[in-house]
Amino acid sequence: MKPLLIEIGAEEIPAGYIQPALDAMAQNLLKRLDAARIGHGSARTWGTPRRLAVMVENVADKQETLETHLTGPPEKAGFDAGGKPTLAALKFAEKAGVEATALTIAETEKGRYLSARVVSPGQATPELLKTILPEVILATPFPKTMRWADLSISFARPIQTLVALYGADIVPFTLGGRIKSGRDALGHLFMHPEKVAVSSPEAYVSALSQAHVVVDIKKRREMTAAEVDRAAAQVGGKVLADEDLLDIVTNLVEIPVATAGRFDDEFLEVPQEILITAMREHQKYFSVVDKDGRLMPGFVAVNNTRPRDMDLVTAGHQRVLRARLSDARYFYTADRRTAMETWVEKLKTVLFQAKLGSVQDKVGRVKILAGWLAEAIYPEDKEKAVRAAHLCKADLVSQVVGEFPTLQGIMGRIYALKAGEPDDVAAAIEEHYRPTHSGGKLPETQTGALLSIADKIDTLCGCFAVGLIPTGAADPYALRRQSIGLLQILRSRHISLSLEKLVEKGVFPFSGKSEKPAHEIVEAVLTFIRNRFSRMLVDEGNRKDRVAAVMAASADQVTDVDRRVAALERFKDESAFDALAAAIKRVENILKKAPAKTDVPPNPALFTHEAENILYDRCRTIAQQVSQCMDRGDPDSALSAVVAFKDPVDGFFADVMVMDNDPAVRQNRLALLAVVSAVFGRIADFSQLSG
């Protein structure tokens, strides 16, 4: 067994491409080795802007031997009366690659058939790798690829070198008819422009390190963080935490060398969000803050080389940044001269979606939704919610957001405060986009929560109305994230709101834009949201069948679902749970086979067994208790109350034949079971429980 190393040296690969490509390469290589029956150990990956590398430990010298048994013609067709092989047997033996004398008889379900044992000896691994490695390289996925020169292959960037080593030996192959594999890797572009000969996979990391290349991404990230912290301390501050930027910068360099610079104090008059974004997005610079978290007129840049004159490099960074910040200040100053109402009017020229109209159209719908939501949830916030809705998209036509799209909402808050809008209105403008990503912040104000719900439900209902429904591979309007965000807000604030009424209100404005009836759109949106909710609950550790049981009973209010799922999870440890669940599942199974007439209540005059009277009386008492418990949001007490059903239900089934020959008696007994089922149905559909 030997280690296998493959490294693709290329022109600078975009930072965001590197880790996904490495993950895909490693996974694909291991799959191909498995498919080729080549034993192997685990895989490691390394990467820089100029290389992608995968090493697999303990790769076997050859394939595993494969033994198969082929089935041929029936025994009676394989031998003649004298026991000699027939033409059919000879042809089968020839096809199987064995002598006719090696054929055996196998017992099968269809009878006795000729069988041949075929042994395929394993090929040498290096020979197989000549085919496997080129295919793995060219199958590496990238958001965009390119062709270069007159080669027929494509990759993220032009490939310059290929290292392919099995142990100390080169695996020879050619890509695109011209790029040959070998053992020479690229050194650092500036600090070691010569190629580096890699003697073996085990020597790869140290060989590149001597050429000033840190191939280990984790180690390079730690070095980058330490360099940035060191540089920030030199100017008396600390780096503003930005893990995403640290990831990006790590994959922009092969060895990190940080320097701290300054910009003019006058730029601090511009909101710090703009300055931070200008430094981050345009230059990939880290911002520097003081011990109290206030932005300082300083920055940290990470270089990909150790220059002879660091002061000269720093001056260059400062000169470039000054131009960027001057532009940002100009945009901000120009925006301040324009009233937000003017921007709102301009939104009619900004398309939200071809079938759904302009952003101004969307704002009008969201205003109505926000007002309705406020009346239902936070009446005292209605005026603020409607005002925030009116202004929530205004900054989309501002010059700052045009230059820095990631500041949408943030600039809306800043401009609203500058215009004298109430704090909650300004905050809601920023917060209505939340959460912006998985695990992101939720709205912190009531007004922001209202506006966020309204905006998300409008997008969901509008997209479903015109057929823009997510598929397994595509969700261009982020409807899954929108629905998850909607649910997170409702849950975090314990908002008791009918999802059905909310969706109906959201669908109404699109009745003239859809080819489907409104009720079908409502049901599709509700199903989509509820599926997300169910998955969230299961991901949080709740049992799948219990979540399904609760949601089958009712999934109209998320807070109610949360309480019932939690209660059922707590109740599962009660000694009576399994017996009670079995009893109600028996009730449900009978009703599924012979449904009761829901509009006909049980008639005590038709009871012929005392067990019927006992169950009926207990049912009325428990139904009242359960109803009171559920109305006050106490499903735990409701579950405790239904425990009293076990004995009367068991007694009923012991003494009473539900499917009586008399139709009136039979229907009356089914009606009684339907009432029992309805009591349990306030909590969950127990027939969904798996045990």
C-alpha positions as CSV (number, residue, x, y, z in Angstrom):
1,M,0.0,0.0,0.0
2,K,1.2,3.5,-0.9
3,P,-0.1,7.0,-0.7
4,L,-1.5,8.7,-3.8
5,L,-1.1,12.4,-4.5
6,I,-2.6,14.5,-7.1
7,E,-2.0,18.2,-7.4
8,I,-3.4,20.6,-10.1
9,G,-1.3,23.7,-10.5
10,A,-3.1,26.6,-12.1
11,E,-3.4,30.3,-12.6
12,E,-5.1,32.0,-9.6
13,I,-8.3,30.2,-8.8
14,P,-11.1,32.4,-7.2
15,A,-11.1,32.1,-3.4
16,G,-14.7,30.9,-3.2
17,Y,-14.0,28.0,-5.7
18,I,-11.2,26.3,-3.7
19,Q,-12.8,24.5,-0.8
20,P,-15.9,23.2,-2.7
21,A,-13.6,22.0,-5.5
22,L,-11.3,20.2,-3.0
23,D,-14.3,18.5,-1.3
24,A,-15.7,17.4,-4.6
25,M,-12.3,16.1,-5.9
26,A,-11.7,14.1,-2.7
27,Q,-15.1,12.6,-2.7
28,N,-15.0,11.8,-6.4
29,L,-11.6,10.2,-6.2
30,L,-12.6,7.9,-3.3
31,K,-15.7,6.9,-5.2
32,R,-13.7,6.1,-8.3
33,L,-11.2,4.0,-6.3
34,D,-14.1,2.1,-4.7
35,A,-15.7,1.5,-8.1
36,A,-12.4,0.2,-9.4
37,R,-12.1,-2.2,-6.4
38,I,-9.0,-0.5,-5.2
39,G,-8.6,-0.5,-1.4
40,H,-7.6,2.8,0.2
41,G,-7.5,4.9,3.4
42,S,-8.8,8.4,4.1
43,A,-8.3,11.5,2.0
44,R,-6.7,14.8,2.9
45,T,-6.9,18.0,0.9
46,W,-4.7,21.0,0.5
47,G,-5.2,24.2,-1.5
48,T,-4.0,27.6,-2.4
49,P,-5.0,30.1,-5.1
50,R,-2.6,28.3,-7.4
51,R,-3.2,24.6,-6.6
52,L,-5.7,22.0,-5.6
53,A,-4.3,18.9,-4.0
54,V,-5.7,15.6,-2.7
55,M,-3.8,12.8,-1.0
56,V,-5.2,9.3,-0.3
57,E,-3.6,7.1,2.3
58,N,-2.8,3.4,1.9
59,V,-3.9,2.9,-1.7
60,A,-3.7,-0.9,-2.6
61,D,-1.2,-2.0,-5.2
62,K,-3.9,-3.7,-7.3
63,Q,-7.6,-4.3,-7.6
64,E,-9.3,-6.9,-5.4
65,T,-9.9,-10.1,-7.3
66,L,-13.5,-10.4,-8.4
67,E,-15.3,-13.7,-8.5
68,T,-18.7,-14.1,-10.2
69,H,-21.0,-16.9,-11.0
70,L,-22.7,-16.8,-14.4
71,T,-25.9,-18.7,-15.0
72,G,-26.3,-20.3,-18.4
73,P,-28.9,-22.6,-20.1
74,P,-31.0,-25.3,-18.3
75,E,-29.2,-28.5,-17.5
76,K,-31.3,-30.5,-19.9
77,A,-30.3,-28.2,-22.7
78,G,-26.7,-28.2,-21.8
79,F,-25.9,-31.9,-22.1
80,D,-27.0,-34.6,-24.5
81,A,-28.2,-38.1,-23.7
82,G,-24.6,-39.2,-23.5
83,G,-23.7,-36.5,-21.0
84,K,-21.6,-34.5,-23.5
85,P,-21.9,-30.7,-23.6
86,T,-24.3,-29.4,-26.3
87,L,-23.6,-26.5,-28.6
88,A,-25.5,-24.3,-26.1
89,A,-23.2,-25.3,-23.3
90,L,-20.1,-24.8,-25.4
91,K,-21.2,-21.3,-26.4
92,F,-21.9,-20.5,-22.8
93,A,-18.5,-21.7,-21.7
94,E,-16.8,-19.7,-24.4
95,K,-18.8,-16.5,-23.4
96,A,-17.8,-17.1,-19.8
97,G,-14.1,-17.6,-20.7
98,V,-13.9,-21.1,-19.1
99,E,-13.5,-24.7,-20.4
100,A,-16.7,-26.7,-20.8
101,T,-15.4,-29.2,-18.3
102,A,-15.4,-26.4,-15.7
103,L,-19.1,-25.9,-15.9
104,T,-21.2,-26.9,-12.9
105,I,-24.9,-27.2,-12.1
106,A,-26.6,-24.7,-9.9
107,E,-30.0,-25.1,-8.2
108,T,-32.2,-22.0,-8.8
109,E,-35.8,-21.1,-8.2
110,K,-36.5,-22.0,-11.8
111,G,-34.7,-25.3,-11.7
112,R,-31.2,-26.7,-12.4
113,Y,-29.0,-24.5,-14.7
114,L,-25.5,-24.5,-16.0
115,S,-23.2,-22.3,-14.0
116,A,-19.7,-20.9,-14.6
117,R,-17.3,-19.6,-12.0
118,V,-15.4,-16.6,-13.4
119,V,-12.4,-15.1,-11.6
120,S,-11.2,-11.7,-12.7
121,P,-7.7,-11.0,-11.3
122,G,-7.1,-7.5,-10.2
123,Q,-5.1,-5.1,-12.4
124,A,-2.2,-3.1,-11.1
125,T,-3.3,0.2,-9.5
126,P,-0.9,2.4,-11.5
127,E,-2.4,1.3,-14.8
128,L,-5.9,2.1,-13.6
129,L,-4.9,5.5,-12.2
130,K,-3.8,6.6,-15.7
131,T,-7.5,6.6,-16.5
132,I,-9.0,7.5,-13.2
133,L,-7.0,10.6,-12.4
134,P,-7.6,12.6,-15.6
135,E,-11.4,11.9,-15.3
136,V,-11.4,13.0,-11.6
137,I,-9.6,16.2,-12.5
138,L,-11.9,17.1,-15.4
139,A,-15.0,16.3,-13.4
140,T,-14.2,18.9,-10.7
141,P,-17.2,21.2,-10.5
142,F,-16.8,25.0,-10.6
143,P,-19.4,27.8,-10.9
144,K,-17.7,28.9,-14.1
145,T,-15.0,27.2,-16.2
146,M,-12.8,28.4,-19.1
147,R,-10.9,27.1,-22.0
148,W,-7.4,28.3,-23.0
149,A,-5.1,28.1,-25.9
150,D,-6.3,25.4,-28.4
151,L,-6.9,22.8,-25.7
152,S,-10.2,20.9,-25.7
153,I,-10.5,20.8,-21.9
154,S,-11.9,23.3,-19.5
155,F,-11.1,24.1,-15.8
156,A,-11.6,27.0,-13.4
157,R,-8.3,28.6,-14.6
158,P,-5.6,27.4,-17.1
159,I,-3.7,24.4,-15.7
160,Q,0.0,24.8,-15.6
161,T,1.3,21.7,-13.8
162,L,0.1,18.3,-12.8
163,V,1.7,16.3,-10.0
164,A,0.5,12.7,-9.9
165,L,2.5,10.3,-7.6
166,Y,1.7,6.8,-6.4
167,G,4.3,6.4,-3.7
168,A,7.5,7.8,-5.2
169,D,6.5,6.9,-8.8
170,I,4.9,9.2,-11.3
171,V,1.5,8.2,-12.6
172,P,1.9,9.1,-16.3
173,F,-1.1,10.7,-18.2
174,T,-1.8,13.7,-20.4
175,L,-4.6,16.3,-20.2
176,G,-5.9,18.0,-23.3
177,G,-3.2,16.3,-25.4
178,R,-0.5,18.6,-24.0
179,I,-0.4,18.9,-20.2
180,K,1.7,16.0,-18.9
181,S,1.7,14.7,-15.3
182,G,5.0,14.6,-13.3
183,R,6.4,15.5,-10.0
184,D,7.1,19.2,-10.4
185,A,4.8,21.6,-8.6
186,L,4.6,25.4,-8.7
187,G,6.6,27.3,-6.0
188,H,5.5,30.7,-4.7
189,L,4.9,33.1,-7.6
190,F,7.3,35.8,-6.3
191,M,9.4,34.2,-3.6
192,H,10.2,30.9,-5.3
193,P,9.3,31.2,-9.0
194,E,11.1,28.0,-9.8
195,K,9.3,24.7,-9.8
196,V,9.5,22.3,-6.9
197,A,10.2,18.6,-7.3
198,V,8.0,16.5,-5.0
199,S,9.8,13.2,-4.2
200,S,6.8,11.5,-2.6
201,P,3.3,12.3,-1.3
202,E,4.6,12.3,2.2
203,A,7.1,15.0,1.3
204,Y,4.6,17.3,-0.4
205,V,3.8,19.7,2.4
206,S,7.4,20.2,3.5
207,A,8.6,20.6,-0.1
208,L,6.1,23.4,-0.8
209,S,6.8,25.0,2.6
210,Q,10.4,25.3,1.6
211,A,9.2,27.1,-1.5
212,H,7.2,29.6,0.7
213,V,3.8,28.0,0.0
214,V,1.6,27.0,3.0
215,V,-0.7,24.4,1.4
216,D,-2.6,23.5,4.6
217,I,-5.7,25.8,4.5
218,K,-6.3,25.5,8.3
219,K,-2.7,26.3,9.1
220,R,-2.7,29.2,6.6
221,R,-5.9,30.6,8.1
222,E,-4.4,30.5,11.6
223,M,-1.3,32.2,10.3
224,T,-3.4,34.9,8.6
225,A,-5.4,35.6,11.7
226,A,-2.2,35.9,13.8
227,E,-0.7,38.2,11.1
228,V,-3.8,40.4,11.0
229,D,-4.0,40.7,14.8
230,R,-0.3,41.6,15.0
231,A,-0.6,44.3,12.4
232,A,-3.7,45.8,14.0
233,A,-1.9,45.9,17.4
234,Q,0.8,48.0,15.8
235,V,-1.6,50.8,15.2
236,G,-3.1,50.6,18.7
237,G,-6.3,48.7,17.8
238,K,-7.8,45.3,17.2
239,V,-9.3,43.8,14.1
240,L,-13.1,43.9,13.7
241,A,-14.1,40.2,13.7
242,D,-15.0,39.0,10.2
243,E,-14.7,35.2,9.9
244,D,-16.0,35.2,6.3
245,L,-13.4,37.8,5.2
246,L,-10.7,35.7,7.0
247,D,-11.8,32.7,4.9
248,I,-11.6,34.7,1.7
249,V,-8.2,36.2,2.4
250,T,-6.8,32.9,3.5
251,N,-7.6,31.6,0.0
252,L,-6.2,34.7,-1.7
253,V,-2.6,34.1,-0.5
254,E,-0.1,31.3,-0.4
255,I,1.7,32.8,2.5
256,P,0.2,35.6,4.6
257,V,2.1,38.8,5.3
258,A,0.0,41.6,6.9
259,T,0.5,45.3,7.1
260,A,-1.5,48.0,8.8
261,G,-2.3,51.4,7.2
262,R,-4.3,54.5,8.0
263,F,-6.8,56.7,6.2
264,D,-7.7,60.3,6.9
265,D,-9.9,61.0,9.9
266,E,-12.2,63.1,7.8
267,F,-13.7,59.9,6.3
268,L,-15.0,58.9,9.8
269,E,-17.8,61.4,9.1
270,V,-19.2,58.7,6.7
271,P,-21.3,56.0,8.5
272,Q,-18.9,53.2,9.5
273,E,-21.0,50.6,7.7
274,I,-20.1,52.2,4.4
275,L,-16.4,52.4,5.3
276,I,-16.2,48.8,6.5
277,T,-18.0,47.6,3.4
278,A,-15.8,49.6,1.1
279,M,-12.7,48.2,2.7
280,R,-14.0,44.7,2.8
281,E,-15.6,44.3,-0.6
282,H,-13.4,46.3,-2.8
283,Q,-10.0,45.7,-1.2
284,K,-10.5,42.7,1.1
285,Y,-9.0,44.9,4.0
286,F,-9.8,44.3,7.6
287,S,-11.2,47.2,9.6
288,V,-9.6,48.2,12.9
289,V,-11.5,49.2,16.0
290,D,-10.5,50.6,19.4
291,K,-11.0,48.8,22.8
292,D,-14.6,50.1,22.9
293,G,-15.4,48.8,19.4
294,R,-15.4,52.2,17.7
295,L,-14.0,52.3,14.2
296,M,-10.5,53.7,13.9
297,P,-9.0,55.4,10.8
298,G,-6.9,52.3,10.2
299,F,-7.0,49.0,8.2
300,V,-5.1,45.8,7.8
301,A,-4.1,44.4,4.3
302,V,-2.8,40.9,3.8
303,N,-0.1,40.5,1.1
304,N,0.9,37.4,-0.7
305,T,4.7,38.1,-0.4
306,R,7.3,39.5,2.0
307,P,8.3,42.8,0.3
308,R,11.7,44.4,0.7
309,D,10.1,47.8,1.6
310,M,6.9,47.3,3.6
311,D,6.4,51.0,4.0
312,L,6.2,51.4,0.2
313,V,3.6,48.6,0.1
314,T,1.6,50.2,2.9
315,A,1.7,53.5,1.1
316,G,0.3,51.9,-2.0
317,H,-2.6,50.3,0.0
318,Q,-3.4,53.7,1.6
319,R,-3.4,55.4,-1.8
320,V,-5.8,52.9,-3.3
321,L,-8.1,53.0,-0.3
322,R,-8.3,56.8,-0.3
323,A,-9.7,56.7,-3.8
324,R,-12.3,54.0,-2.7
325,L,-13.3,55.9,0.4
326,S,-13.6,59.2,-1.6
327,D,-16.0,57.5,-3.9
328,A,-18.0,56.1,-1.0
329,R,-18.2,59.6,0.6
330,Y,-19.3,61.1,-2.6
331,F,-22.2,58.6,-3.0
332,Y,-23.3,59.1,0.6
333,T,-23.2,62.9,0.3
334,A,-25.2,62.8,-2.9
335,D,-27.8,60.4,-1.3
336,R,-28.3,62.8,1.6
337,R,-29.5,65.5,-0.8
338,T,-32.4,63.3,-1.9
339,A,-35.6,62.8,0.1
340,M,-36.6,59.1,0.7
341,E,-40.0,59.8,-0.8
342,T,-38.3,60.6,-4.1
343,W,-36.7,57.1,-4.0
344,V,-40.1,55.5,-3.2
345,E,-41.5,57.0,-6.3
346,K,-38.5,55.8,-8.3
347,L,-39.2,52.2,-7.2
348,K,-41.9,52.0,-10.0
349,T,-39.0,51.8,-12.4
350,V,-37.3,48.9,-10.6
351,L,-38.6,45.5,-11.6
352,F,-39.2,43.0,-8.8
353,Q,-40.2,40.2,-11.1
354,A,-41.7,40.3,-14.6
355,K,-45.0,38.7,-13.7
356,L,-45.2,40.3,-10.2
357,G,-44.5,43.9,-11.2
358,S,-42.3,46.6,-9.9
359,V,-40.7,46.9,-6.4
360,Q,-43.2,49.8,-5.8
361,D,-46.0,47.3,-6.5
362,K,-44.5,45.0,-3.9
363,V,-44.2,47.9,-1.4
364,G,-47.9,48.6,-1.8
365,R,-48.8,44.9,-1.1
366,V,-46.5,44.8,1.9
367,K,-48.0,47.9,3.4
368,I,-51.5,46.3,3.4
369,L,-50.1,43.1,4.9
370,A,-48.1,44.9,7.6
371,G,-51.2,46.9,8.6
372,W,-53.3,43.8,8.8
373,L,-50.7,41.9,10.8
374,A,-50.2,44.8,13.2
375,E,-54.0,44.8,13.9
376,A,-53.9,41.1,14.6
377,I,-50.6,41.0,16.7
378,Y,-49.3,44.4,17.8
379,P,-52.1,47.0,17.3
380,E,-50.0,49.7,18.9
381,D,-47.4,49.3,16.1
382,K,-49.7,49.6,13.1
383,E,-48.8,53.2,12.2
384,K,-45.1,52.5,12.5
385,A,-45.4,49.2,10.6
386,V,-47.2,50.8,7.7
387,R,-44.7,53.7,7.6
388,A,-41.7,51.3,7.7
389,A,-43.3,49.2,4.9
390,H,-43.6,52.4,2.8
391,L,-39.9,53.1,3.1
392,C,-38.5,49.6,3.4
393,K,-37.2,49.3,-0.2
394,A,-36.4,53.0,-0.8
395,D,-32.7,52.6,-0.4
396,L,-32.5,50.2,-3.4
397,V,-32.2,53.2,-5.7
398,S,-29.7,55.1,-3.5
399,Q,-26.2,55.5,-4.9
400,V,-24.5,53.8,-1.9
401,V,-26.6,50.6,-2.3
402,G,-26.0,50.7,-6.0
403,E,-22.3,50.6,-5.3
404,F,-22.6,48.2,-2.2
405,P,-25.7,46.0,-2.6
406,T,-24.9,44.2,0.7
407,L,-25.9,47.5,2.5
408,Q,-29.5,47.4,1.4
409,G,-31.7,47.8,4.5
410,I,-28.7,49.0,6.5
411,M,-28.6,52.2,4.5
412,G,-32.4,52.4,4.6
413,R,-32.1,52.5,8.4
414,I,-29.3,55.1,8.4
415,Y,-31.1,57.4,5.9
416,A,-34.4,57.1,7.8
417,L,-32.8,58.1,11.0
418,K,-31.1,61.1,9.3
419,A,-34.6,62.0,7.9
420,G,-36.1,62.1,11.4
421,E,-38.1,58.8,11.2
422,P,-38.9,57.1,14.6
423,D,-36.2,54.6,15.8
424,D,-38.5,51.6,15.4
425,V,-39.4,52.6,11.8
426,A,-35.7,52.9,10.9
427,A,-34.8,49.7,12.6
428,A,-37.6,47.8,10.9
429,I,-36.3,48.9,7.4
430,E,-33.0,47.0,8.2
431,E,-34.6,44.2,10.1
432,H,-37.2,43.2,7.5
433,Y,-34.5,41.4,5.5
434,R,-33.6,39.2,8.5
435,P,-32.6,36.4,8.8
436,T,-30.3,36.9,5.8
437,H,-28.7,33.5,6.2
438,S,-29.0,30.2,8.1
439,G,-28.5,31.0,11.8
440,G,-28.7,34.8,11.1
441,K,-30.1,37.4,13.4
442,L,-33.9,37.8,13.6
443,P,-35.7,41.1,13.9
444,E,-35.2,42.7,17.3
445,T,-38.2,45.1,17.2
446,Q,-41.9,44.3,17.0
447,T,-42.2,46.6,14.0
448,G,-39.3,44.8,12.3
449,A,-40.9,41.4,13.0
450,L,-44.2,42.6,11.4
451,L,-42.5,44.0,8.4
452,S,-40.3,40.9,7.9
453,I,-43.4,38.6,8.1
454,A,-45.3,40.7,5.6
455,D,-42.4,40.9,3.1
456,K,-41.7,37.2,3.2
457,I,-45.3,36.1,2.9
458,D,-45.8,38.5,-0.1
459,T,-42.8,37.0,-1.8
460,L,-43.9,33.4,-1.1
461,C,-47.5,33.9,-2.2
462,G,-46.5,35.9,-5.3
463,C,-44.0,33.4,-6.5
464,F,-46.3,30.5,-6.0
465,A,-49.1,32.4,-7.7
466,V,-47.2,32.8,-11.0
467,G,-45.5,29.3,-10.9
468,L,-42.1,30.2,-9.5
469,I,-42.0,27.2,-7.2
470,P,-38.7,25.8,-6.0
471,T,-37.4,22.6,-7.5
472,G,-34.9,20.2,-6.0
473,A,-32.1,22.0,-7.8
474,A,-33.3,25.6,-8.0
475,D,-34.7,28.1,-5.6
476,P,-33.8,31.5,-7.3
477,Y,-36.1,33.6,-5.0
478,A,-34.8,31.8,-1.8
479,L,-38.3,30.7,-0.9
480,R,-37.1,28.0,1.4
481,R,-35.1,30.5,3.3
482,Q,-38.0,32.9,3.3
483,S,-40.4,30.3,4.8
484,I,-37.8,29.2,7.4
485,G,-37.2,32.8,8.4
486,L,-41.0,33.4,8.7
487,L,-41.3,30.4,11.0
488,Q,-38.3,31.4,13.1
489,I,-39.9,34.9,13.7
490,L,-43.3,33.4,14.6
491,R,-41.7,30.9,17.0
492,S,-39.1,33.3,18.6
493,R,-41.9,35.8,19.4
494,H,-44.5,33.1,20.3
495,I,-46.9,34.8,17.9
496,S,-50.3,33.1,17.8
497,L,-51.4,33.7,14.2
498,S,-53.3,31.5,11.7
499,L,-51.0,30.5,8.9
500,E,-54.1,29.9,6.7
501,K,-55.4,33.4,7.2
502,L,-52.0,34.9,6.7
503,V,-51.5,33.0,3.4
504,E,-55.0,33.8,2.2
505,K,-54.3,37.5,2.8
506,G,-51.0,37.2,1.0
507,V,-52.5,35.4,-2.0
508,F,-55.4,37.7,-2.5
509,P,-53.6,40.5,-4.5
510,F,-52.4,37.9,-7.0
511,S,-55.8,36.5,-7.9
512,G,-55.7,38.1,-11.3
513,K,-52.1,37.0,-12.1
514,S,-52.5,33.3,-11.6
515,E,-54.1,30.6,-13.8
516,K,-54.9,28.5,-10.7
517,P,-57.8,29.2,-8.3
518,A,-56.8,31.1,-5.1
519,H,-57.6,28.1,-2.8
520,E,-55.1,25.9,-4.7
521,I,-52.3,28.5,-4.3
522,V,-53.1,28.9,-0.6
523,E,-52.9,25.1,-0.1
524,A,-49.6,24.9,-2.0
525,V,-48.0,27.7,0.0
526,L,-49.3,26.2,3.3
527,T,-47.9,22.8,2.4
528,F,-44.6,24.3,1.5
529,I,-44.3,26.2,4.8
530,R,-45.5,23.2,6.8
531,N,-43.0,20.9,5.2
532,R,-40.2,23.3,6.2
533,F,-41.7,23.5,9.8
534,S,-41.8,19.7,10.0
535,R,-38.2,19.4,8.9
536,M,-37.1,22.1,11.4
537,L,-38.8,20.2,14.3
538,V,-37.2,16.9,13.3
539,D,-33.8,18.5,13.0
540,E,-34.2,19.8,16.5
541,G,-34.4,16.3,17.8
542,N,-38.1,15.5,17.9
543,R,-39.2,12.1,16.7
544,K,-40.5,12.2,13.1
545,D,-43.7,10.2,13.8
546,R,-44.6,12.5,16.7
547,V,-44.1,15.6,14.6
548,A,-46.3,14.1,11.9
549,A,-48.9,13.1,14.4
550,V,-49.1,16.7,15.8
551,M,-49.1,18.4,12.5
552,A,-51.7,16.0,11.1
553,A,-54.1,17.1,13.8
554,S,-53.5,20.8,13.2
555,A,-50.6,22.9,11.9
556,D,-52.2,26.3,11.6
557,Q,-50.4,28.0,14.5
558,V,-46.7,27.4,14.9
559,T,-46.7,28.2,18.6
560,D,-49.5,25.7,19.2
561,V,-47.6,23.1,17.2
562,D,-44.5,23.7,19.2
563,R,-46.4,23.3,22.5
564,R,-48.0,20.0,21.4
565,V,-44.8,18.5,20.0
566,A,-43.0,19.3,23.3
567,A,-45.9,17.9,25.3
568,L,-46.0,14.7,23.3
569,E,-42.2,14.3,23.7
570,R,-42.5,14.8,27.5
571,F,-45.4,12.4,27.7
572,K,-43.7,9.6,25.8
573,D,-42.0,8.5,29.1
574,E,-45.3,8.1,30.9
575,S,-46.2,4.5,31.7
576,A,-49.7,4.9,30.2
577,F,-48.4,6.3,26.9
578,D,-48.0,3.1,24.9
579,A,-51.3,1.6,26.0
580,L,-53.2,4.8,25.4
581,A,-51.7,5.2,22.0
582,A,-52.6,1.6,21.1
583,A,-56.2,2.2,22.2
584,I,-56.7,5.4,20.2
585,K,-54.9,3.9,17.1
586,R,-57.5,1.1,17.2
587,V,-60.2,3.7,17.2
588,E,-58.6,5.5,14.3
589,N,-58.1,2.3,12.3
590,I,-61.8,1.4,12.6
591,L,-62.9,4.9,11.6
592,K,-60.7,4.8,8.5
593,K,-62.3,1.5,7.3
594,A,-65.8,2.6,8.2
595,P,-66.1,6.4,8.6
596,A,-68.9,7.8,10.8
597,K,-71.4,10.4,9.6
598,T,-69.8,13.5,11.0
599,D,-73.0,15.4,11.2
600,V,-74.8,12.8,13.3
601,P,-73.9,12.7,17.0
602,P,-74.2,9.4,19.0
603,N,-77.7,8.8,20.4
604,P,-77.6,7.3,24.0
605,A,-81.0,5.8,23.3
606,L,-79.4,3.3,20.9
607,F,-76.8,2.1,23.4
608,T,-77.3,-1.6,24.3
609,H,-74.2,-2.1,26.5
610,E,-73.2,-0.4,29.7
611,A,-69.7,0.0,28.2
612,E,-71.2,2.4,25.6
613,N,-72.8,4.5,28.4
614,I,-69.6,4.6,30.4
615,L,-67.5,5.6,27.3
616,Y,-70.1,8.3,26.4
617,D,-70.2,9.8,29.8
618,R,-66.4,9.8,30.2
619,C,-66.1,11.3,26.7
620,R,-68.2,14.3,27.6
621,T,-66.2,14.9,30.8
622,I,-62.8,14.5,29.2
623,A,-63.7,16.5,26.1
624,Q,-64.6,19.5,28.3
625,Q,-61.3,19.1,30.2
626,V,-59.2,18.8,27.0
627,S,-61.0,21.8,25.4
628,Q,-60.2,24.0,28.5
629,C,-56.6,22.9,28.6
630,M,-56.0,23.4,24.9
631,D,-57.7,26.8,24.9
632,R,-55.3,28.0,27.5
633,G,-52.3,26.5,25.7
634,D,-51.7,23.6,28.1
635,P,-51.4,20.4,26.1
636,D,-49.5,18.7,28.9
637,S,-52.6,18.8,31.1
638,A,-54.7,17.8,28.1
639,L,-52.6,14.7,27.6
640,S,-52.9,13.9,31.3
641,A,-56.7,14.2,31.0
642,V,-57.0,11.8,28.0
643,V,-55.2,9.1,30.0
644,A,-58.6,8.5,31.6
645,F,-59.9,7.2,28.3
646,K,-57.9,4.0,28.4
647,D,-60.1,1.9,30.6
648,P,-63.5,2.9,29.1
649,V,-62.1,2.4,25.5
650,D,-60.7,-1.0,26.4
651,G,-64.0,-1.9,28.1
652,F,-65.9,-0.8,25.0
653,F,-63.9,-3.0,22.7
654,A,-64.1,-5.9,25.1
655,D,-67.9,-5.8,25.4
656,V,-69.2,-4.2,22.2
657,M,-69.2,-5.3,18.6
658,V,-68.8,-2.0,16.7
659,M,-69.8,-3.4,13.3
660,D,-73.3,-4.6,14.4
661,N,-75.7,-6.1,11.9
662,D,-78.2,-3.3,12.6
663,P,-77.1,-0.3,10.5
664,A,-78.5,2.2,13.0
665,V,-76.6,0.6,16.0
666,R,-73.5,0.3,13.9
667,Q,-73.5,3.9,12.8
668,N,-74.3,5.0,16.4
669,R,-71.2,3.2,17.7
670,L,-69.1,4.7,14.9
671,A,-70.4,8.1,15.9
672,L,-69.3,7.5,19.5
673,L,-65.8,6.5,18.3
674,A,-65.7,9.6,16.2
675,V,-66.3,11.8,19.3
676,V,-63.5,10.0,21.1
677,S,-61.2,10.5,18.1
678,A,-62.1,14.2,18.0
679,V,-61.1,14.7,21.6
680,F,-57.6,13.2,20.9
681,G,-57.5,15.1,17.6
682,R,-57.2,18.4,19.5
683,I,-53.7,17.2,20.5
684,A,-52.4,14.8,17.7
685,D,-53.4,12.2,15.2
686,F,-52.3,9.2,17.3
687,S,-52.6,6.8,14.3
688,Q,-49.5,8.4,12.9
689,L,-47.4,7.2,15.8
690,S,-45.1,4.3,15.0
691,G,-45.0,2.8,18.5
